[in-house]
Amino acid sequence: MELLFIGLAAGAVAAYFIFSIFNKNRSMEKTNEQSVVLMDKIRSVCKFITVEGDFSEIYHYENLKEKYISLVFGKKKAIVLVQAKAHVGFDLSKVRMQSDNENKKIILTNFPQPELLTIETDFKYYDKREGWANPFTTSDLTDINRDAKKTIVDKIPQSGLMEQAQKEALGTIALMEKIVETIGWKLDYTALTIENTEAPKLEK
């Protein structure tokens, strides 16, 4: 009888330890899964626009590349009014972070620089002049639109938009913090440093 009791007790103890280890492993797996889901959720927000600015520029075009053709067949000239809306913000797919599963924390170690995310342009042509045998081609118009758009992009660093977006960085981090808090985790950004802004580059 005593041996039976001892056997049952030993079995119960063994079952308890096996159950505890199994539960601990499941808990760790669940925590790991939570951290991965959280970081993916933050990155999925992707490009987050914080400021926008309106620009207007007059672009003068004159065909100087085909000099001899222009002399013989006539010169091409145009005045283009470029109106644009630039959106500046942060690409959250570039954030660097790691998880502290034991303390249920997401540690933000690096935050991206503000950048030009999108630019919407509208072109209006005035005083468009073509040579008698040297008309505007589709390629010409494509080049004009590209170069006119570049004049706007080049003006953005002096517009103050990048500095304004920089000031909105903490607001963007606050959004990330709310995402993390939805499942009871915390966002730790005490180690974060935001560097000085650079000239924007619109990704193709």
VEXLUMZA-580965 format. One record per residue (C-alpha): x, y, z. Coordinates in pm, 1 decimal. Example, Ala and Ser with C-alpha at 12.3 -4.5 7.8 and 13.67 -1.06 7.14 Angstrom:
2
R       east      north         up
R     1230.0     -450.0      780.0
R     1367.0     -106.0      714.0
//
This chain:
204
R       east      north         up
R        0.0        0.0        0.0
R      282.2      234.4       95.0
R      463.7      154.2     -230.6
R      147.2      232.3     -425.7
R      109.4      565.5     -243.8
R      476.1      654.7     -302.1
R      438.5      561.7     -668.6
R      130.7      777.1     -707.8
R      299.5     1070.0     -529.7
R      611.4     1039.8     -743.8
R      394.3     1023.5    -1054.8
R      203.3     1332.9     -947.7
R      527.1     1525.4     -884.6
R      670.1     1416.1    -1220.2
R      347.4     1512.5    -1396.9
R      354.4     1853.9    -1226.8
R      709.2     1925.3    -1342.2
R      634.0     1805.6    -1695.5
R      321.6     2023.4    -1704.3
R      517.4     2325.2    -1568.3
R      792.8     2287.4    -1828.4
R      534.9     2243.4    -2105.6
R      343.6     2553.9    -1990.4
R      665.6     2754.2    -1959.4
R      767.7     2661.6    -2312.2
R      423.5     2750.5    -2444.1
R      436.1     3083.0    -2258.0
R      778.0     3162.8    -2404.0
R      658.2     3074.2    -2753.5
R      353.6     3295.8    -2709.3
R      568.0     3585.8    -2583.0
R      809.0     3547.9    -2873.9
R      516.2     3540.7    -3113.2
R      370.7     3855.3    -2954.1
R      695.7     4049.1    -2998.1
R      728.0     3945.6    -3362.5
R      366.0     4041.6    -3435.0
R      414.6     4378.3    -3261.3
R      726.0     4468.2    -3459.7
R      561.1     4360.2    -3785.3
R      256.1     4567.2    -3693.0
R      470.2     4877.9    -3641.1
R      656.3     4827.5    -3968.1
R      329.3     4770.1    -4154.2
R      229.7     5130.6    -4080.3
R      514.0     5198.1    -4324.5
R      525.8     5551.1    -4464.4
R      377.3     5793.6    -4213.9
R      321.0     6147.3    -4345.8
R      354.1     6419.1    -4081.0
R      374.8     6744.9    -4280.9
R      291.7     6865.5    -4629.6
R      379.9     7174.3    -4826.9
R      253.5     7347.6    -5141.8
R      497.6     7476.6    -5401.4
R      463.9     7682.2    -5717.1
R      746.3     7743.3    -5962.2
R      784.1     7885.4    -6312.8
R     1016.6     7672.3    -6523.6
R     1167.6     7807.1    -6846.2
R     1252.8     7547.3    -7108.9
R     1460.1     7601.0    -7420.0
R     1598.6     7323.2    -7634.8
R     1974.4     7373.2    -7625.7
R     2084.4     7011.6    -7670.5
R     2010.6     6992.8    -8043.3
R     2175.1     7324.5    -8125.1
R     2229.9     7271.9    -8497.3
R     1885.2     7117.7    -8549.4
R     1731.0     7421.9    -8378.4
R     1923.2     7659.2    -8605.6
R     1797.2     7484.8    -8918.8
R     1446.7     7369.5    -8820.1
R     1356.3     7624.9    -8552.2
R     1388.3     7648.7    -8175.0
R     1156.9     7490.8    -7916.9
R     1071.2     7699.4    -7608.6
R      813.3     7682.4    -7332.3
R      721.2     7836.0    -7000.0
R      585.2     7581.8    -6753.9
R      396.7     7659.8    -6434.5
R      467.6     7377.5    -6188.1
R      237.0     7336.8    -5889.9
R      323.8     7066.3    -5640.4
R      222.0     6921.4    -5305.4
R      506.7     6757.5    -5116.6
R      450.1     6505.0    -4836.9
R      728.2     6464.8    -4581.7
R      738.4     6209.5    -4301.4
R      893.0     5886.0    -4182.4
R      932.8     5543.5    -4337.0
R      864.2     5319.5    -4036.6
R      988.0     5013.7    -4224.6
R     1336.7     5155.9    -4153.3
R     1306.2     5162.5    -3772.9
R     1542.4     4940.6    -3577.5
R     1405.7     4767.3    -3268.5
R     1447.0     4457.6    -3060.2
R     1228.0     4277.0    -2811.9
R     1279.1     4215.2    -2440.7
R     1040.2     3923.0    -2398.7
R     1101.5     3880.1    -2025.8
R      994.7     4236.9    -1946.6
R      750.3     4262.3    -2238.2
R      924.2     4561.0    -2392.4
R     1000.7     4668.3    -2747.2
R     1327.7     4862.0    -2746.0
R     1359.8     5127.7    -3013.6
R     1728.6     5169.6    -3098.1
R     1715.2     5383.3    -3413.1
R     1456.2     5606.8    -3577.3
R     1466.9     5704.4    -3947.3
R     1527.4     6055.8    -4075.6
R     1233.7     6252.6    -4217.0
R     1224.1     6223.8    -4593.5
R     1024.5     6324.6    -4896.2
R      772.5     6042.5    -4928.9
R      559.7     6158.1    -5221.5
R      518.9     6462.3    -5441.2
R      211.7     6538.4    -5650.4
R      272.7     6768.8    -5947.4
R       60.0     6953.1    -6197.9
R      208.8     7115.9    -6510.5
R       57.2     7399.3    -6712.7
R      228.3     7512.1    -7033.4
R      236.5     7878.0    -7139.8
R      402.0     8046.3    -7436.6
R      481.3     7713.3    -7596.9
R      676.3     7771.9    -7919.7
R      785.3     7510.6    -8170.9
R     1018.4     7530.4    -8466.2
R      858.8     7523.6    -8810.1
R      994.0     7166.7    -8852.3
R     1094.6     7095.0    -8494.3
R      779.0     7010.4    -8292.9
R      761.2     6897.5    -7929.8
R      775.0     6520.6    -7896.9
R      647.4     6293.4    -7618.6
R     1008.8     6247.1    -7510.1
R     1054.6     6625.8    -7489.8
R      748.9     6664.9    -7265.2
R      864.0     6378.3    -7041.5
R     1205.1     6542.1    -6999.4
R     1050.7     6883.0    -6929.5
R      816.8     6741.2    -6664.2
R     1104.0     6550.0    -6501.2
R     1334.5     6852.3    -6490.4
R     1057.2     7084.7    -6373.1
R      971.2     6843.2    -6092.0
R     1337.6     6830.5    -5991.5
R     1340.1     7208.2    -5942.4
R     1068.2     7163.1    -5679.2
R     1246.8     6873.5    -5506.5
R     1567.3     7080.2    -5491.6
R     1383.1     7361.1    -5309.2
R     1243.2     7139.5    -5032.0
R     1555.1     7146.5    -4806.9
R     1527.7     7528.4    -4783.9
R     1150.9     7525.2    -4728.7
R     1160.6     7424.8    -4360.4
R      949.8     7113.1    -4419.3
R     1226.1     6876.0    -4306.2
R     1278.2     7067.1    -3981.4
R      903.3     7073.7    -3920.1
R      882.4     6698.1    -3975.3
R     1174.6     6650.5    -3735.7
R      968.0     6817.6    -3463.9
R      688.6     6569.5    -3531.7
R      915.7     6270.7    -3463.8
R      801.8     6233.4    -3101.8
R      439.9     6234.6    -3217.1
R      520.6     5947.4    -3452.6
R      690.7     5757.6    -3169.9
R      380.2     5816.6    -2956.2
R      175.0     5643.0    -3227.6
R      412.7     5345.6    -3213.6
R      381.1     5345.2    -2834.0
R        1.8     5316.9    -2857.3
R       34.1     5022.5    -3098.3
R      262.4     4844.0    -2851.0
R       31.9     4917.3    -2556.7
R     -263.7     4749.3    -2728.0
R     -149.7     4410.5    -2592.0
R        3.6     4528.4    -2265.9
R      365.0     4576.8    -2378.1
R      580.3     4888.5    -2339.2
R      789.8     5085.7    -2588.2
R     1134.2     5180.3    -2459.0
R     1294.2     5463.2    -2656.5
R     1534.2     5594.0    -2390.0
R     1835.2     5498.6    -2605.2
R     1697.6     5680.9    -2907.3
R     1887.9     5960.8    -3077.8
R     1756.9     6142.9    -3381.9
R     2031.2     6279.0    -3604.2
R     2028.9     6599.6    -3805.3
R     1823.4     6591.0    -4122.2
R     1976.3     6554.1    -4465.8
R     1858.7     6666.4    -4806.1
R     1550.9     6471.6    -4917.3
R     1562.2     6208.5    -5185.8
R     1242.7     6094.4    -5346.2
R     1263.3     5718.4    -5398.1
R     1162.0     5594.9    -5738.9
//
